[in-house]
Amino acid sequence: MTILVTGAAGFLGARLVKALLAGPSGLPPVSRIISADIRACPIADPRVDNRVGTLVDPAFIGTIVEPDVRIVYHLAAVLSGQAEAEFDTGLQVNLDATRALLEACRSLETAPRFVFSSTVAVFGGDLPAVVPEDIALHPQTSYGTEKAIAELLVSEYSRRGFVDGVICRLATITVRPGKPNSALSSFVSGIIREPLAGVDSVCPVPLDTPIWVSSPAVVTQNLVHAARLRTPALQGRRALNLPGLLVTPAQLLDSLERLGGAAARARVRSENDERISRAMRQWPGALDASRALGLGFVADDDVDSIVRQYISENVA
């Protein structure tokens, strides 16, 4: 089986590629993964077919959607901070490229499974404490708007039988290794990652801000599961609120102190950034993920399991 993964060179994409190559149950053996990104996927495996280019180039999209592709993971995106700062770039990557990719899949006439990574930022406005899947989308950022429009496109292309879409509204992924990225929620990882590396960090939002999070391992597991989900089980509702864990920065920092020590906790100071605080207030603190849980998706156990996962994988 051939799988296409856009954004495969990124942190999440590389984890997904590795998981798919391991041969998860419920999926046919993977013969080839087409990695489509602006750089090569770091996973060294002869089954990884690197295609280096940009999705804003229609000619590049035409080279990656090959006739034998049965599953498409569309992870490539401009993140929230950059999408807000660079309006045209966000539209080109998050919206125009998504439609071009869907059109290329339509031309296959095989309706490949199309797993689309969406976001909690599609929600906004006056939200209940726990946000259901079917509430009207009212995004308050360019990133959320672009993803909401793309969700509608995936649903429509699925209704018409061009693709077999599953829309995964992902929680904020924490703890991400490496350097801070352009996401407005990047600090959620930074207040754990940097202190454990002996580096000072800033929490730019009030410590009681509710945040919907998920660990890299659980997000990867859920993305794999999205590929093997039986279409009738979706009952025509392609968008899923994936499971997460409701935490606050205070709870994350308490866990940091329990698992990393008081010295690590002392490296984090609070310094409000109203731009980031405003965005986080507009995003939901928790999602109703009961349907996803009933379909076999999973959630993290608790905040300590998330921090412990990062320490075990990244801290010597």
Residue pairs with C-beta under 8 A, 6 or more apart in sequence:
1 27
1 28
1 29
1 30
1 31
1 70
1 71
2 30
2 31
2 32
2 33
2 34
2 66
2 68
2 69
2 70
3 20
3 30
3 32
3 33
3 34
3 69
3 70
3 71
3 72
3 73
3 227
4 33
4 34
4 36
4 64
4 65
4 66
4 69
4 71
4 72
4 73
5 13
5 16
5 17
5 20
5 33
5 34
5 35
5 36
5 41
5 72
5 73
5 75
6 13
6 36
6 37
6 55
6 64
6 72
6 73
6 74
6 75
6 76
6 101
7 13
7 36
7 37
7 74
7 75
7 76
7 77
8 14
8 16
8 17
8 33
8 35
8 36
8 37
8 41
8 48
8 75
9 35
9 37
9 38
9 39
9 40
9 41
9 42
10 37
10 75
10 76
11 176
11 177
11 178
11 216
12 75
12 117
12 173
12 216
12 219
12 220
12 223
13 35
13 37
13 41
13 73
13 75
13 76
14 41
14 42
14 43
15 216
15 220
16 73
16 75
16 220
16 223
16 224
17 33
17 35
17 41
17 43
17 48
18 43
19 220
19 221
19 223
19 224
20 27
20 30
20 33
20 224
21 30
21 33
21 43
21 45
21 47
21 48
23 29
23 30
24 224
24 228
26 228
27 224
27 227
27 228
30 47
31 47
32 47
32 48
32 49
33 41
33 47
33 48
33 49
34 49
34 51
34 64
34 66
34 69
35 41
35 48
35 49
35 50
35 51
36 51
36 53
36 55
36 60
36 64
36 76
37 51
37 52
37 76
38 52
38 53
38 54
39 52
40 50
40 52
41 48
41 50
51 60
51 63
51 64
53 60
53 63
53 64
54 60
55 61
55 76
55 93
55 97
55 100
55 101
56 92
56 93
56 96
56 97
58 100
61 97
61 100
61 101
61 104
62 104
64 104
65 72
65 101
65 104
65 105
65 107
65 108
67 108
67 110
69 105
69 108
69 112
70 110
70 112
70 113
71 112
71 113
71 115
71 227
72 101
72 105
72 112
72 113
72 114
72 115
72 163
73 115
73 117
73 223
73 227
74 98
74 101
74 114
74 115
74 116
74 117
75 117
76 93
76 97
77 93
77 94
77 117
77 147
78 86
78 89
78 90
78 93
78 94
78 143
78 182
79 143
79 181
79 182
79 183
80 119
80 121
80 141
80 143
80 144
80 182
80 183
80 184
80 185
80 279
81 182
81 183
81 184
81 186
82 89
82 90
82 182
83 89
83 90
83 94
83 141
83 142
83 143
83 146
84 90
84 141
84 142
84 143
84 184
84 279
87 142
90 142
90 143
90 146
91 142
91 146
94 143
94 146
94 147
94 150
95 146
95 149
95 150
98 116
98 150
98 153
98 154
99 150
99 153
102 114
102 153
102 154
102 157
102 162
102 163
105 112
105 114
105 157
105 162
105 163
106 157
106 162
106 163
111 161
111 162
111 163
111 164
112 163
112 164
113 163
113 164
113 165
113 166
113 227
114 154
114 157
114 158
114 163
114 164
114 165
114 166
115 165
115 166
115 168
115 223
115 226
115 227
116 150
116 151
116 154
116 165
116 166
116 167
116 168
117 168
117 170
117 223
118 147
118 150
118 151
118 167
118 168
118 169
118 170
118 239
119 143
119 144
119 147
119 169
119 170
120 131
120 169
120 170
120 171
120 172
120 212
120 283
120 284
120 287
121 139
121 140
121 141
121 143
121 144
121 147
121 283
122 137
122 139
122 144
122 147
122 148
122 151
122 169
123 131
123 135
123 137
123 138
123 139
123 144
123 283
123 284
124 137
124 138
124 139
124 140
124 141
124 144
124 282
124 283
125 138
125 140
125 282
127 135
127 284
128 135
129 285
129 286
130 286
130 287
130 288
131 241
131 284
131 286
131 287
131 288
132 241
132 288
133 237
133 239
133 240
133 241
133 287
133 288
133 291
134 237
137 148
137 151
139 145
139 147
139 148
140 279
140 282
141 184
141 279
141 282
144 283
151 167
151 238
151 239
154 163
154 165
154 167
154 238
155 165
155 167
155 238
155 239
157 163
157 165
158 164
158 165
158 238
159 236
164 231
165 238
166 226
166 227
166 229
166 234
166 238
166 240
167 238
167 239
167 240
168 222
168 223
168 226
168 240
168 242
169 239
169 240
169 241
169 242
169 287
170 214
170 219
170 242
171 212
171 213
171 214
171 219
171 242
171 243
171 244
171 245
171 287
172 183
172 185
172 188
172 211
172 212
172 213
172 214
172 244
173 189
173 213
173 214
173 215
173 216
173 219
174 188
174 189
174 192
174 213
174 214
174 215
174 252
174 306
174 310
175 189
175 192
175 193
175 215
175 216
175 306
175 307
175 309
175 310
175 314
176 186
176 189
176 193
176 216
177 193
177 310
177 313
177 314
180 186
180 187
180 189
180 190
184 275
184 276
184 279
184 280
185 211
185 280
187 201
187 202
187 203
187 204
187 205
187 276
188 211
188 213
188 249
188 252
190 201
190 202
191 201
191 202
191 203
191 249
191 252
191 253
191 256
191 268
192 252
192 255
192 256
192 260
192 307
192 310
193 201
193 310
193 314
194 200
194 201
194 267
195 201
195 256
195 260
195 264
195 265
195 267
195 268
196 256
196 260
196 264
196 310
196 311
196 314
196 315
197 315
198 267
199 267
200 267
200 268
200 269
201 267
201 268
201 269
202 268
202 269
202 270
202 271
203 249
203 253
203 268
203 269
203 270
203 271
204 271
204 272
204 273
204 276
204 277
205 249
205 272
205 273
205 276
205 277
205 280
206 249
206 270
206 272
206 277
207 248
207 249
207 250
207 253
207 270
208 248
208 249
208 250
209 248
209 249
209 277
209 280
209 281
209 285
210 246
210 247
210 248
210 285
210 286
211 246
211 247
211 248
211 249
211 280
211 285
212 244
212 245
212 246
212 283
212 284
212 285
212 286
212 287
213 244
213 245
213 247
213 300
213 306
214 222
214 242
214 243
214 244
214 245
214 299
214 300
214 306
215 300
215 305
215 306
215 309
215 310
216 309
217 309
218 243
218 298
218 299
218 300
219 242
221 298
222 242
222 243
222 292
222 297
222 298
225 296
225 297
225 298
226 240
226 297
229 295
229 296
233 295
234 295
237 291
240 289
240 291
240 292
240 295
240 297
241 287
241 288
241 289
241 291
241 292
242 287
242 289
242 292
242 297
243 289
243 292
243 293
243 297
243 298
243 299
244 286
244 287
244 289
244 299
244 300
245 299
245 300
245 302
245 303
245 306
246 285
246 286
247 303
251 303
252 303
252 307
253 265
253 268
254 303
255 303
255 304
255 306
255 307
256 264
256 265
256 268
256 307
257 264
257 265
258 304
259 304
259 307
259 308
259 311
260 307
260 311
289 297
289 299
293 299
300 306
